[in-house]
Amino acid sequence: MKLIINLIIFSIFVVNAAFSDEKPPFKNILVLDKPKFYKEIIFQDREGNQINLNSINTEEIYILNFWATWCAPCKDEMPSLDKLQAIEEIFIYPINIEDKNLNNVDKFYKDLKIKNLNVYFDQGLKLVKVFTLRGVPTTIILNKNKEMIARISGSVDFEDEKFISWIKSIK
């Protein structure tokens, strides 16, 4: 009888652990109750080509990180964001919100030894308006269906093991 009770308790624990949602590791991460889809998520690459995220046919977690070269917290978090890019099934779009200036952006990347991230721009601040950003850095996290599931206001350590575990748990 004791064995049966222990097995039932163990089973309940395993089932609850398997279906529980992992909580975000930082207080500045806002997780949406219901994912939000945006018809157009359009920005530019360094050559000025338009990228419509919804036309990309891969199933990854997408991180849109809005930043500026003059932003001190952006400088603090960019190296950890660069290292996060190495994780499979996560693709990071660091989107600069300033007027396009490749010299400034290239110097910023060089000074911080950024090697894994490409450069993108939000010309005309269209995405800033779409996502109603209030400052930088701001990070938008999209699930594999390209629905916004979370927003990070301010900087975080993207190398933190708790963050990595949480981001990998996103479906």
C-alpha positions in Angstrom: 0.0 0.0 0.0 2.8 2.4 0.9 4.5 1.6 -2.4 1.3 2.5 -4.3 0.9 5.8 -2.5 4.5 6.7 -3.2 4.1 5.8 -6.9 0.9 8.0 -7.0 2.7 11.0 -5.4 5.7 10.5 -7.7 3.4 10.4 -10.7 1.6 13.6 -9.7 5.0 15.3 -9.2 6.3 14.2 -12.6 3.2 15.1 -14.5 3.1 18.6 -12.8 6.8 19.2 -13.5 6.4 18.2 -17.2 3.5 20.5 -17.8 4.5 23.5 -15.7 5.6 26.7 -17.5 9.0 27.8 -16.5 8.9 31.4 -15.1 11.0 34.1 -16.6 14.3 34.6 -14.7 14.2 38.4 -14.5 11.7 40.9 -13.2 12.0 43.1 -16.3 10.6 40.3 -18.5 6.9 40.7 -19.2 5.3 37.5 -20.5 2.1 37.9 -22.4 -0.9 35.9 -21.3 -1.8 35.3 -25.0 0.8 35.5 -27.8 0.3 38.4 -30.2 0.7 38.2 -33.9 1.8 41.2 -36.0 1.0 41.2 -39.8 4.2 43.0 -40.7 7.5 42.9 -38.9 9.7 44.7 -41.4 13.2 46.1 -41.0 16.3 46.5 -43.1 19.7 44.7 -43.2 22.9 46.7 -43.5 22.6 46.9 -47.3 19.2 48.4 -47.1 17.3 45.3 -48.1 13.9 44.9 -46.5 13.3 41.9 -44.3 9.8 40.8 -43.5 10.2 38.4 -40.6 6.8 36.8 -41.4 8.1 35.7 -44.8 11.0 33.7 -43.3 10.2 30.0 -43.3 12.1 28.7 -40.3 10.8 27.6 -37.0 13.1 29.3 -34.4 12.7 31.5 -31.4 13.2 35.1 -32.6 14.7 37.8 -30.5 14.4 41.4 -31.7 16.7 43.5 -29.7 16.3 47.3 -30.2 19.4 49.3 -29.4 21.4 52.4 -30.1 25.2 53.1 -30.2 24.8 55.9 -27.5 23.0 53.6 -25.1 25.1 52.5 -22.1 22.9 49.5 -21.1 22.9 48.4 -24.8 26.7 48.3 -24.6 26.5 46.2 -21.4 24.2 43.6 -22.8 25.3 43.3 -26.4 28.3 40.9 -25.8 26.0 38.5 -24.0 23.5 38.8 -26.8 26.3 38.0 -29.2 27.1 34.8 -27.3 23.5 33.8 -27.1 23.3 33.8 -31.0 25.4 30.6 -30.9 22.5 28.6 -29.5 20.6 26.6 -32.1 17.0 27.4 -32.8 17.3 31.0 -31.7 17.8 33.8 -34.1 18.7 37.3 -33.0 18.0 40.5 -34.9 19.8 43.4 -33.2 17.9 46.3 -34.7 19.5 49.7 -34.4 16.9 52.6 -34.0 19.2 55.4 -35.1 19.6 57.0 -38.5 21.6 54.5 -40.5 25.3 55.1 -40.0 27.4 52.0 -40.7 30.6 53.7 -39.5 29.1 54.2 -36.0 27.6 50.7 -35.9 30.7 49.0 -37.1 32.8 50.8 -34.5 30.3 49.8 -31.8 30.5 46.2 -32.9 34.3 46.3 -33.1 34.8 47.9 -29.7 32.6 45.3 -28.1 34.1 42.4 -30.2 30.7 41.4 -31.6 31.3 38.5 -34.0 28.0 36.5 -34.3 25.4 39.2 -34.8 24.4 40.9 -38.0 23.3 44.6 -38.2 19.7 45.6 -38.9 18.0 49.0 -38.9 14.5 50.3 -38.1 14.4 53.1 -40.7 11.7 55.6 -39.8 11.2 53.9 -36.5 8.3 51.8 -37.9 8.9 48.9 -35.6 9.4 51.2 -32.6 5.8 52.3 -33.3 4.5 48.8 -34.0 5.8 47.5 -30.7 5.2 50.8 -28.8 8.7 50.9 -27.5 9.5 53.3 -24.7 13.2 53.1 -24.6 16.3 51.1 -25.4 17.3 48.5 -24.9 14.0 46.7 -25.4 13.9 43.1 -26.5 10.9 41.4 -28.1 10.7 37.7 -28.0 8.7 35.8 -30.6 7.9 32.1 -30.6 8.3 29.8 -33.5 5.0 31.0 -35.0 6.4 34.6 -34.9 4.0 35.7 -32.2 5.2 38.0 -29.5 5.3 36.2 -26.3 7.4 38.4 -24.1 9.1 41.8 -23.8 12.2 42.8 -21.9 12.4 46.4 -20.9 16.0 47.3 -20.1 19.1 45.2 -20.2 19.6 41.6 -19.1 22.4 39.1 -19.1 21.6 36.9 -22.0 24.3 34.5 -20.9 22.7 33.8 -17.5 21.9 30.1 -17.2 18.4 30.8 -15.9 17.6 33.0 -19.0 19.0 30.4 -21.4 17.0 27.6 -19.7 13.9 29.8 -19.9 14.3 30.8 -23.5 14.9 27.2 -24.5 11.7 26.2 -22.8 9.6 28.4 -25.1 7.6 26.5 -27.6 
